[in-house]
Amino acid sequence: MKKTHKQATNSPRSLHLYISLISLTHLSHSRNYPKNMIMAKMAFSLHSKPLVLQFMLVILFLLGTRLHAADPSLTLDYYASTCPVVLETVKKEMECAVLSDPRNAALVVRLHFHDCFVQGCDGSVLLEDTITLKGEKKAPPNIHSLKGFRIIDRIKNTVESDCPGIVSCADILTIAARDAVLLVGGPYWDVPLGRKDSVTASYELANSNLPKAEEGLLSIISKFLYQGLSVTDMVALAGSHTIGMARCASFRSRIHGDWEATTSGYDPISESHLSNLKSVCPPIGGSDNNISAMDYVTPNLFDNSFYHLLLKGEGLLNSDQEMYSSVFGLETKELVKKYAADPLAFFQQFSDSMVKMGNITNPESFVSGEVRRNCRFVNT
């Protein structure tokens, strides 16, 4: 049975320090550093020492880390003179994609998220494997969950016809994600532009940086903090699951484990939904690729229904439900309740957090990056 993730702590102060340690470790090391090993060693080291000594070690740890230079700035008018039609072009292509299948909106948003959490928003997620480059598409968090590449291909081809060699794939994906949300009822936000496409990808970082469906709350929080995103950003961005689908392999242990333990009282609709989920995703058998909506109430509408499901204990993914049900989720629980009660507050924070995530850039791409002619391959 799947159980809520718990950590042994000696006191509330120790718990607070433990969470702070995870955050500091992620924020202060290079993105190419083997983070999991460092986190485990540092957490054990600090947690086993007196509180005063713990604070001293944290200070020494901070003093020993290197500072990162500020990323190059992005601007709203980056293509105003070189490709003024780009926003309208992307919008029209996304309208066609979402009209043909509303689920395409979620596919593009997920692509953008998975891009930004690996090397920053640099289009690395779009690259195919070649003899000289190992891409991110076959990394475990991506191989079965990422689709929508052809949508970006179509947009890129159209943009190239209008403005050859001008607009990066990274910018196209960022604009397309905004339009995808807007087209299914979500909020609008201005998209800062000027990203370059990377000439590298990282299978390893895709495997370590991206949150996983069965991951515990503290671990997921640390991954967001590592990217410079707050707990508030995490809870708001998780709201994009209101239009997403999940594979059986990602929620099997949840529906056959602690679902009843997290739900609040008997609800015929909830019972019927759980029965349907179990038929789609039996405990054994070759059903890993069967899918179900993460928001079964309004699966094709971007709204705050996702948070209402969490309040009832009906989050499809363990990682989502833990934001409300985890013993460590004091802050996340209040945010879930806030966004369930106030859809405008959710829309505003989601917009702000999407801009913040989209501004995670790869500084190296501004030095060695390019504007790819084909989003799947580095220019030759």
LINDANOR-V133759 format. One record per backbone hydrogen bond with DSSP energy under -1.0 kcal/mol. NH is the residue of the N-H (numbers start at 1). CO is the residue of the C=O. E is the energy in kcal/mol with one decimal. If there is no record, write none. Layout:
BEGIN
nh->NH co->CO e->E
nh->NH co->CO e->E
END
This chain:
BEGIN
nh->15 co->11 e->-2.1
nh->16 co->12 e->-2.5
nh->17 co->13 e->-2.4
nh->18 co->14 e->-2.6
nh->19 co->15 e->-2.4
nh->20 co->16 e->-2.3
nh->21 co->17 e->-2.7
nh->22 co->18 e->-2.0
nh->23 co->19 e->-2.0
nh->24 co->20 e->-2.8
nh->25 co->21 e->-2.6
nh->26 co->22 e->-1.9
nh->27 co->23 e->-2.4
nh->28 co->24 e->-1.7
nh->33 co->30 e->-1.8
nh->35 co->33 e->-1.9
nh->38 co->34 e->-1.4
nh->39 co->35 e->-3.1
nh->40 co->36 e->-2.1
nh->41 co->37 e->-2.2
nh->42 co->38 e->-2.8
nh->43 co->39 e->-2.6
nh->44 co->40 e->-2.1
nh->45 co->41 e->-2.3
nh->46 co->42 e->-2.7
nh->47 co->43 e->-2.5
nh->48 co->44 e->-1.4
nh->49 co->46 e->-1.7
nh->54 co->50 e->-2.1
nh->55 co->51 e->-2.0
nh->56 co->52 e->-1.8
nh->57 co->53 e->-2.4
nh->58 co->54 e->-2.2
nh->59 co->55 e->-2.2
nh->60 co->56 e->-2.4
nh->61 co->57 e->-2.5
nh->62 co->58 e->-2.4
nh->63 co->59 e->-2.5
nh->64 co->60 e->-1.4
nh->65 co->62 e->-1.3
nh->75 co->193 e->-2.5
nh->80 co->77 e->-1.7
nh->83 co->79 e->-2.3
nh->86 co->83 e->-1.7
nh->89 co->85 e->-2.6
nh->90 co->86 e->-2.5
nh->91 co->87 e->-2.1
nh->92 co->88 e->-2.3
nh->93 co->89 e->-2.0
nh->94 co->90 e->-2.4
nh->95 co->91 e->-2.3
nh->96 co->92 e->-1.8
nh->97 co->93 e->-2.0
nh->98 co->94 e->-2.8
nh->99 co->95 e->-2.1
nh->100 co->96 e->-1.9
nh->101 co->97 e->-1.4
nh->104 co->101 e->-2.4
nh->105 co->102 e->-1.5
nh->107 co->103 e->-1.5
nh->108 co->104 e->-1.8
nh->109 co->105 e->-2.0
nh->110 co->106 e->-2.4
nh->111 co->107 e->-1.9
nh->112 co->108 e->-2.1
nh->113 co->109 e->-2.3
nh->114 co->110 e->-2.7
nh->115 co->111 e->-1.7
nh->116 co->112 e->-2.4
nh->117 co->113 e->-1.6
nh->118 co->115 e->-1.4
nh->121 co->360 e->-3.9
nh->122 co->120 e->-1.8
nh->126 co->123 e->-1.3
nh->127 co->124 e->-1.3
nh->128 co->376 e->-2.7
nh->130 co->133 e->-3.0
nh->139 co->136 e->-1.4
nh->142 co->139 e->-2.2
nh->143 co->139 e->-2.5
nh->146 co->142 e->-2.2
nh->152 co->148 e->-1.4
nh->153 co->149 e->-2.2
nh->154 co->150 e->-2.3
nh->155 co->151 e->-2.2
nh->156 co->152 e->-2.8
nh->157 co->153 e->-2.5
nh->158 co->154 e->-2.0
nh->159 co->155 e->-2.7
nh->160 co->156 e->-2.8
nh->161 co->157 e->-1.4
nh->162 co->158 e->-1.5
nh->163 co->159 e->-3.5
nh->166 co->163 e->-1.5
nh->172 co->168 e->-2.0
nh->173 co->169 e->-2.6
nh->174 co->170 e->-1.7
nh->175 co->171 e->-2.6
nh->176 co->172 e->-2.7
nh->177 co->173 e->-1.9
nh->178 co->174 e->-1.5
nh->179 co->175 e->-2.4
nh->180 co->176 e->-2.4
nh->181 co->177 e->-1.9
nh->182 co->178 e->-2.1
nh->183 co->179 e->-2.5
nh->185 co->182 e->-1.5
nh->186 co->181 e->-2.7
nh->193 co->75 e->-3.2
nh->197 co->370 e->-3.3
nh->198 co->122 e->-2.4
nh->206 co->202 e->-1.9
nh->207 co->203 e->-1.7
nh->208 co->204 e->-1.6
nh->209 co->205 e->-3.3
nh->215 co->212 e->-1.7
nh->220 co->216 e->-2.0
nh->221 co->217 e->-2.8
nh->222 co->218 e->-2.1
nh->223 co->219 e->-1.5
nh->224 co->220 e->-1.8
nh->225 co->221 e->-2.7
nh->226 co->222 e->-2.1
nh->228 co->225 e->-1.8
nh->229 co->224 e->-2.6
nh->234 co->230 e->-2.2
nh->235 co->231 e->-2.3
nh->236 co->232 e->-2.3
nh->237 co->233 e->-3.1
nh->238 co->234 e->-2.0
nh->239 co->236 e->-1.1
nh->240 co->237 e->-1.9
nh->241 co->238 e->-2.1
nh->242 co->239 e->-1.8
nh->243 co->240 e->-1.8
nh->246 co->292 e->-2.6
nh->248 co->290 e->-2.7
nh->249 co->288 e->-1.8
nh->250 co->247 e->-1.7
nh->251 co->248 e->-1.2
nh->252 co->248 e->-1.7
nh->255 co->251 e->-2.2
nh->256 co->252 e->-1.9
nh->262 co->258 e->-1.3
nh->263 co->259 e->-1.5
nh->264 co->312 e->-1.2
nh->265 co->263 e->-1.0
nh->271 co->267 e->-2.9
nh->272 co->268 e->-2.4
nh->273 co->269 e->-2.4
nh->274 co->270 e->-2.7
nh->275 co->271 e->-2.1
nh->276 co->272 e->-2.1
nh->277 co->273 e->-2.5
nh->278 co->274 e->-2.3
nh->279 co->275 e->-1.4
nh->280 co->276 e->-2.0
nh->281 co->277 e->-2.6
nh->287 co->285 e->-1.5
nh->290 co->287 e->-1.8
nh->292 co->246 e->-1.9
nh->294 co->244 e->-2.5
nh->301 co->298 e->-1.5
nh->302 co->184 e->-3.4
nh->303 co->301 e->-1.0
nh->308 co->304 e->-1.1
nh->309 co->305 e->-1.8
nh->310 co->306 e->-1.5
nh->311 co->307 e->-1.9
nh->312 co->308 e->-1.3
nh->313 co->310 e->-1.3
nh->314 co->309 e->-3.3
nh->319 co->213 e->-2.0
nh->321 co->317 e->-2.4
nh->322 co->318 e->-2.2
nh->323 co->320 e->-1.5
nh->324 co->321 e->-1.6
nh->325 co->321 e->-2.6
nh->326 co->322 e->-1.8
nh->329 co->326 e->-1.4
nh->333 co->329 e->-2.5
nh->334 co->330 e->-1.1
nh->335 co->331 e->-1.8
nh->336 co->332 e->-2.5
nh->337 co->333 e->-2.2
nh->338 co->334 e->-2.2
nh->339 co->335 e->-2.6
nh->340 co->336 e->-1.9
nh->341 co->337 e->-1.8
nh->342 co->338 e->-1.9
nh->346 co->342 e->-1.8
nh->347 co->343 e->-2.5
nh->348 co->344 e->-2.4
nh->349 co->345 e->-2.4
nh->350 co->346 e->-3.0
nh->351 co->347 e->-2.3
nh->352 co->348 e->-2.3
nh->353 co->349 e->-2.8
nh->354 co->350 e->-2.3
nh->355 co->351 e->-1.9
nh->356 co->352 e->-2.2
nh->357 co->353 e->-2.7
nh->358 co->354 e->-2.6
nh->359 co->355 e->-1.2
nh->360 co->357 e->-1.8
nh->361 co->359 e->-1.3
nh->365 co->362 e->-1.6
nh->366 co->363 e->-1.0
nh->367 co->364 e->-1.1
nh->368 co->364 e->-3.1
nh->369 co->365 e->-1.0
nh->370 co->197 e->-2.2
nh->377 co->374 e->-1.8
END
